């Protein structure tokens, strides 16, 4: 049955997409439809922005632009705000960081307002770093997932829900560059121009499908989440690391990575713009091949010859060659006991392909649990990973190899692993049924591939 929502456009309910816009003509949106205020870059214009936004009504559309790939820091270099009945405001935070009184005023004025942010887990850190403190959140990306939308990027939702298209050619520019190009500011304003309408559409779907409470539990969980703990041995994620063999070569990777990180932080330049990851791995491999005994004196004599073979170093990082040589020498001087382990200590579970032999009961129950949750996912038009994180599902089924859970114990385990009340309510029965199984389901080749691809923690994030 067709539905009319908000602007009078006609939508049709579908099993997987929530509401699908029947009209197929997509109109390019080249300029914001509302008026954009002059760039806010000082205390006086910031005060004007706060007063005008306070006079608006309803939710507050919010966006932030960082200089990812250009700067080491993850701070924002532009904020965008829009509210019904106001102009669109672009706020340059560079010279406003000391304006504590005005930032506090902003927070007090919008303490009761819903902050509408797309893919909020990407932007909340830099929003809070500046000093803004949202108390109520609506994440349009996560809301769209729960509403059953197949594509949840801002551009895709603008097309499917509003029949408009957004240009995204400036999404990867260096937002720390000043002065901001007029086209960049236009691009930034467009993101919040459409955000309130998308929010209204998604909220209407969630209410109609009885999912609005699920969504607000998720949004509150995002706001309440502690900052992520620092990664253990982040240098182990260096691209090309899998080709580096031996503890001494791994030590070279570590010392180069740490030296680059220190310099990048000092200069506030993205690490890859100083020395590419692949150059680090390549250098470690070249040294292991040229100097299998890792003799320090031999390296000192041949360092230039060895490093000149690095294709990636030739493209970027050569101006800091003395620094890289010092880092390599530090690695070559380490005692055997100080060399890094071949593999990091981790609480990760074994790859699922090993479960059949190591934990056959856990494997059997995982196959049934996935099947049960996939059925529920299809019925509710909620992605399976939003019903329950893949890592949570694996940990529960793995634990069942050695322990039986009654219902109260299973609920407690789900809570301890971070599941929200709505997730526990929906998944408890499918999980209980799966944990009674003793023989695996026959799974397809496609599911076998999925096993291999999802044996680590679930990825976080989305296109913006």
Legacy VTK file of the C-alpha trace (Angstrom):
# vtk DataFile Version 3.0
C-alpha trace
ASCII
DATASET POLYDATA
POINTS 464 float
0.000 0.000 0.000
1.318 3.453 -0.918
1.940 6.053 1.781
2.160 9.832 1.716
4.768 11.219 4.108
5.620 14.818 4.931
6.172 16.542 1.585
3.367 14.768 -0.265
5.601 12.419 -2.249
4.317 8.886 -2.615
6.197 5.971 -1.060
5.621 2.223 -1.125
6.387 -0.226 1.680
8.801 -3.025 0.743
10.083 -6.002 2.688
13.726 -4.870 2.793
13.790 -1.157 2.054
11.245 0.257 4.460
9.798 2.947 2.233
10.826 3.203 -1.396
10.302 6.453 -3.270
8.145 5.603 -6.282
9.170 8.678 -8.283
12.368 7.902 -10.166
13.440 11.350 -11.394
16.477 12.438 -9.379
17.131 16.183 -9.217
20.766 17.287 -8.729
21.161 19.605 -5.752
24.033 21.936 -6.608
23.348 24.686 -4.075
21.721 24.740 -0.626
18.026 25.547 -0.814
18.187 27.658 2.332
20.251 30.773 2.963
23.813 30.232 4.165
25.122 32.756 6.708
28.610 34.264 6.300
31.370 32.039 7.699
31.453 32.174 11.510
35.071 32.630 12.569
35.096 34.977 15.570
33.317 35.424 18.908
30.930 38.088 17.635
29.635 36.044 14.682
29.530 32.914 16.874
27.221 34.718 19.323
24.964 35.761 16.417
24.837 32.136 15.211
23.879 30.879 18.678
21.066 33.429 18.994
19.619 32.713 15.555
19.821 28.934 15.961
18.138 29.314 19.352
15.215 31.067 17.634
14.697 28.092 15.308
12.488 25.114 16.033
12.879 21.384 16.336
15.989 19.279 15.895
19.499 20.574 15.213
21.238 19.254 12.087
24.956 18.862 12.755
27.967 17.906 10.666
31.739 18.192 11.036
34.614 18.165 8.575
38.055 16.862 9.544
41.297 16.832 7.581
41.617 13.055 7.472
44.581 11.972 5.411
46.195 15.397 5.796
46.516 15.993 9.541
47.630 13.750 12.391
44.988 15.107 14.754
41.339 14.165 14.285
39.956 17.552 15.335
37.304 19.279 13.257
38.156 22.170 10.968
34.539 23.058 10.192
31.178 22.597 11.884
27.820 22.909 10.118
24.560 23.651 11.955
21.028 24.108 10.685
17.628 24.318 12.300
14.145 24.869 10.946
13.535 28.598 10.548
17.218 29.623 10.500
20.045 30.086 8.068
22.683 27.391 7.624
25.738 28.211 9.724
29.285 27.133 8.896
31.516 27.571 11.937
35.287 27.769 11.591
36.571 26.478 14.958
40.236 27.428 14.550
40.019 30.800 16.348
37.084 29.827 18.586
38.780 27.151 20.669
39.404 29.514 23.574
35.832 30.851 23.667
34.762 28.657 26.594
31.928 30.931 27.649
30.313 30.903 24.197
30.788 27.138 23.824
29.076 26.637 27.187
26.270 28.960 26.063
25.817 26.887 22.899
25.600 23.687 24.943
23.047 25.142 27.360
20.843 26.450 24.533
20.697 23.055 22.797
20.714 20.733 25.782
17.126 19.670 25.082
17.395 19.583 21.294
17.942 16.405 19.295
21.295 16.578 17.498
20.872 14.990 14.066
24.195 13.542 12.929
24.879 11.150 10.070
27.325 8.368 11.058
27.759 9.922 14.491
30.500 7.544 15.622
32.772 9.228 13.060
32.044 12.785 14.207
31.262 12.631 17.920
34.915 12.553 18.991
35.807 15.793 17.204
32.506 17.416 18.235
33.290 16.686 21.876
36.973 17.576 21.487
35.932 21.125 20.588
33.679 21.282 23.641
30.191 20.626 22.267
28.215 18.186 24.426
25.123 16.715 22.723
22.702 15.130 25.200
20.140 13.788 22.704
21.111 12.098 19.445
19.492 10.818 16.284
21.936 9.095 13.936
20.429 9.038 10.440
22.824 6.357 9.199
22.103 3.920 12.027
18.425 4.843 11.954
18.330 4.022 8.245
19.881 0.612 8.915
17.225 -0.187 11.499
14.562 1.114 9.113
15.618 -1.469 6.516
17.196 0.877 3.971
19.598 -1.001 1.704
22.024 1.900 1.190
22.632 4.189 4.139
25.248 6.707 3.011
24.035 10.303 3.104
24.107 10.595 -0.685
22.194 7.344 -1.154
19.522 8.321 1.376
19.157 11.741 -0.238
18.385 9.985 -3.504
16.117 7.232 -2.194
14.119 9.371 0.260
14.215 12.884 -1.254
14.785 12.233 -4.983
17.759 14.589 -4.840
21.432 13.939 -5.568
24.376 15.430 -3.682
27.729 16.123 -5.289
30.491 14.488 -3.211
33.587 15.658 -5.095
34.920 17.675 -2.136
34.536 14.975 0.521
38.278 14.269 0.713
39.709 17.793 0.573
42.076 19.261 3.166
39.609 21.049 5.422
42.454 22.587 7.439
43.428 24.706 4.426
42.587 28.397 4.688
40.893 30.269 3.180
38.166 27.727 2.509
37.247 27.514 -1.159
33.675 28.743 -1.872
32.787 25.387 -3.460
33.937 23.586 -0.319
31.652 25.733 1.815
28.797 25.049 -0.595
29.436 21.298 -0.302
29.534 21.511 3.505
26.246 23.416 3.660
24.473 20.841 1.471
25.057 18.079 4.015
22.958 19.767 6.703
20.510 21.232 4.181
19.074 17.727 3.551
19.663 16.226 6.992
16.460 17.376 8.702
14.247 16.010 5.914
16.063 12.664 5.945
15.635 12.560 9.733
11.874 13.105 9.414
11.540 10.378 6.776
13.575 7.805 8.715
11.836 8.621 11.983
8.448 8.146 10.304
9.493 4.695 9.032
10.792 3.662 12.451
7.583 4.764 14.149
5.400 3.028 11.558
7.384 -0.218 11.926
7.468 -0.122 15.733
11.264 0.281 15.811
11.638 3.779 17.212
12.441 2.521 20.717
15.160 0.250 19.289
16.695 3.255 17.559
16.733 5.481 20.633
18.328 2.726 22.706
21.090 2.555 20.089
21.552 6.328 19.992
21.742 6.557 23.774
24.296 3.750 23.782
26.466 5.732 21.353
26.332 8.823 23.579
27.101 6.792 26.706
29.952 4.760 25.207
33.399 5.281 26.677
36.137 6.455 24.298
37.788 3.485 22.594
40.832 2.164 24.412
44.173 2.807 22.661
45.132 -0.020 20.341
47.760 -2.419 21.608
50.764 -2.396 19.262
49.096 -0.274 16.553
52.246 -0.644 14.441
51.260 -4.268 13.813
48.543 -2.969 11.475
51.141 -1.551 9.070
50.217 -2.367 5.464
52.393 -5.154 4.065
53.245 -6.412 7.547
52.150 -9.944 6.652
55.172 -10.219 4.320
57.694 -9.287 7.024
59.413 -12.381 8.448
61.372 -12.734 11.675
61.423 -10.841 14.961
64.327 -8.550 13.984
62.559 -7.431 10.813
59.391 -6.898 12.836
61.440 -4.742 15.245
62.520 -2.602 12.278
58.861 -2.080 11.375
58.069 -1.126 14.964
60.927 1.382 15.316
60.183 3.014 11.958
56.473 3.215 12.755
57.068 4.743 16.203
59.583 7.262 14.828
57.160 8.258 12.075
54.288 8.535 14.580
56.323 10.842 16.834
57.225 13.088 13.896
53.669 13.091 12.520
52.281 14.126 15.899
54.894 16.866 16.246
54.149 18.276 12.760
50.401 17.485 12.815
50.688 15.750 9.458
49.026 12.447 8.613
51.477 9.561 9.024
51.117 8.327 5.457
52.054 11.730 4.079
55.402 11.523 5.892
56.267 7.905 5.109
53.847 5.420 3.514
53.077 2.217 5.372
54.276 0.170 2.429
57.667 1.904 2.598
58.071 0.718 6.194
57.306 -2.898 5.338
59.398 -2.727 2.179
62.436 -1.373 4.064
62.228 -4.155 6.678
62.062 -6.776 3.909
64.973 -5.210 1.965
67.191 -5.215 5.058
66.348 -8.825 5.891
67.241 -9.820 2.322
70.414 -7.716 2.032
71.697 -8.320 5.578
70.377 -11.668 6.818
72.693 -11.413 9.827
71.386 -7.881 10.620
74.922 -6.669 11.294
74.845 -3.034 12.460
78.237 -2.077 11.002
77.393 -3.556 7.620
74.094 -1.658 7.617
75.853 1.632 8.455
78.070 1.158 5.390
75.287 0.032 3.034
72.274 1.995 4.394
72.084 4.367 1.431
72.378 1.547 -1.082
69.681 -0.523 0.655
67.184 2.305 1.183
67.615 3.514 -2.406
65.996 0.255 -3.498
62.714 1.201 -1.807
60.208 2.254 -4.454
57.817 3.678 -1.868
60.503 5.681 -0.050
61.432 7.372 -3.332
57.893 8.737 -3.587
57.612 10.105 -0.057
59.747 10.326 3.084
63.257 10.707 1.666
63.760 14.117 3.324
63.762 12.362 6.702
66.228 9.648 5.678
68.579 10.309 8.625
65.669 9.765 11.007
64.736 6.453 9.395
68.343 5.254 9.523
68.487 6.061 13.260
65.263 4.084 13.838
66.624 1.092 11.922
69.902 1.205 13.852
67.937 1.249 17.115
66.148 -1.937 15.992
69.432 -3.614 15.013
70.917 -2.900 18.453
68.096 -4.516 20.417
68.901 -7.615 22.421
67.046 -10.796 21.552
64.933 -10.481 24.703
63.760 -7.002 23.671
62.607 -8.003 20.201
58.817 -7.975 19.683
56.925 -11.246 19.617
55.977 -12.651 16.236
52.312 -12.214 17.076
50.450 -9.929 19.430
48.787 -11.341 22.516
45.057 -11.231 21.810
41.776 -12.441 23.219
40.455 -13.005 19.695
38.746 -16.294 19.048
40.248 -18.805 16.600
39.165 -18.487 12.954
35.795 -20.148 12.424
37.283 -22.616 9.920
39.096 -24.219 12.886
35.997 -24.548 15.055
34.827 -27.850 13.515
37.809 -29.632 15.085
38.574 -27.424 18.111
35.023 -26.790 19.275
32.459 -28.880 17.330
29.541 -28.019 19.643
30.283 -24.305 19.364
30.520 -24.624 15.597
27.212 -26.485 15.378
25.473 -23.884 17.503
26.978 -20.999 15.561
25.560 -22.358 12.293
22.088 -22.612 13.828
22.311 -19.244 15.575
23.269 -17.521 12.328
20.399 -19.185 10.507
17.895 -18.223 13.220
19.107 -14.626 13.352
19.091 -14.344 9.568
15.442 -15.398 9.545
14.704 -12.758 12.180
16.695 -10.185 10.226
14.649 -10.810 7.095
11.373 -10.714 9.007
12.152 -7.382 10.707
14.173 -5.784 7.869
17.026 -5.119 10.291
20.570 -6.107 9.258
21.766 -9.149 11.175
24.836 -7.314 12.512
22.542 -4.695 14.061
20.432 -7.367 15.734
23.575 -8.697 17.388
27.233 -7.939 16.768
28.962 -10.848 14.998
31.676 -10.889 17.680
29.029 -11.155 20.435
27.393 -14.086 18.642
30.725 -15.865 18.228
31.692 -15.387 21.884
28.380 -16.759 23.135
28.495 -19.850 20.935
32.199 -20.418 21.673
31.520 -20.285 25.435
28.716 -22.839 25.015
31.288 -25.504 24.113
32.221 -25.797 27.784
29.251 -24.337 29.627
25.472 -24.589 29.472
23.497 -21.387 30.013
20.073 -21.053 31.546
18.008 -18.091 30.398
19.099 -15.706 33.158
22.778 -16.542 32.577
22.402 -16.003 28.848
20.745 -12.625 29.421
23.572 -11.608 31.757
26.186 -12.719 29.236
24.500 -10.694 26.489
24.450 -7.629 28.740
28.111 -8.061 29.652
28.975 -8.165 25.949
27.166 -4.864 25.351
23.828 -5.986 23.911
21.011 -3.494 24.436
17.660 -4.412 25.972
15.847 -4.497 22.601
18.518 -6.784 21.125
18.268 -9.187 24.058
14.478 -9.246 23.815
14.518 -10.093 20.096
17.460 -12.502 19.956
17.020 -14.440 23.196
14.691 -17.102 21.780
16.687 -17.686 18.534
19.859 -18.002 20.619
18.309 -20.366 23.172
17.092 -22.641 20.399
20.531 -22.638 18.740
22.326 -23.443 22.004
20.357 -26.687 22.311
21.691 -28.015 18.997
24.445 -30.622 18.784
24.858 -31.129 15.033
25.772 -28.366 12.556
23.537 -27.158 9.786
24.730 -27.831 6.252
26.028 -24.465 5.071
26.593 -23.202 1.547
29.898 -22.210 -0.043
28.770 -18.593 0.267
28.401 -19.027 4.029
31.857 -20.628 4.170
33.311 -17.482 2.565
31.395 -15.375 5.090
32.950 -17.419 7.904
36.445 -16.578 6.693
35.648 -12.909 6.204
34.018 -12.371 9.586
36.259 -14.258 11.982
37.585 -10.997 13.487
35.786 -8.197 15.333
32.971 -6.519 13.435
34.066 -3.407 11.541
32.696 -0.042 12.611
31.897 2.920 10.433
30.268 3.823 7.181
30.474 6.101 4.227
29.589 9.668 5.027
LINES 1 465
464 0 1 2 3 4 5 6 7 8 9 10 11 12 13 14 15 16 17 18 19 20 21 22 23 24 25 26 27 28 29 30 31 32 33 34 35 36 37 38 39 40 41 42 43 44 45 46 47 48 49 50 51 52 53 54 55 56 57 58 59 60 61 62 63 64 65 66 67 68 69 70 71 72 73 74 75 76 77 78 79 80 81 82 83 84 85 86 87 88 89 90 91 92 93 94 95 96 97 98 99 100 101 102 103 104 105 106 107 108 109 110 111 112 113 114 115 116 117 118 119 120 121 122 123 124 125 126 127 128 129 130 131 132 133 134 135 136 137 138 139 140 141 142 143 144 145 146 147 148 149 150 151 152 153 154 155 156 157 158 159 160 161 162 163 164 165 166 167 168 169 170 171 172 173 174 175 176 177 178 179 180 181 182 183 184 185 186 187 188 189 190 191 192 193 194 195 196 197 198 199 200 201 202 203 204 205 206 207 208 209 210 211 212 213 214 215 216 217 218 219 220 221 222 223 224 225 226 227 228 229 230 231 232 233 234 235 236 237 238 239 240 241 242 243 244 245 246 247 248 249 250 251 252 253 254 255 256 257 258 259 260 261 262 263 264 265 266 267 268 269 270 271 272 273 274 275 276 277 278 279 280 281 282 283 284 285 286 287 288 289 290 291 292 293 294 295 296 297 298 299 300 301 302 303 304 305 306 307 308 309 310 311 312 313 314 315 316 317 318 319 320 321 322 323 324 325 326 327 328 329 330 331 332 333 334 335 336 337 338 339 340 341 342 343 344 345 346 347 348 349 350 351 352 353 354 355 356 357 358 359 360 361 362 363 364 365 366 367 368 369 370 371 372 373 374 375 376 377 378 379 380 381 382 383 384 385 386 387 388 389 390 391 392 393 394 395 396 397 398 399 400 401 402 403 404 405 406 407 408 409 410 411 412 413 414 415 416 417 418 419 420 421 422 423 424 425 426 427 428 429 430 431 432 433 434 435 436 437 438 439 440 441 442 443 444 445 446 447 448 449 450 451 452 453 454 455 456 457 458 459 460 461 462 463
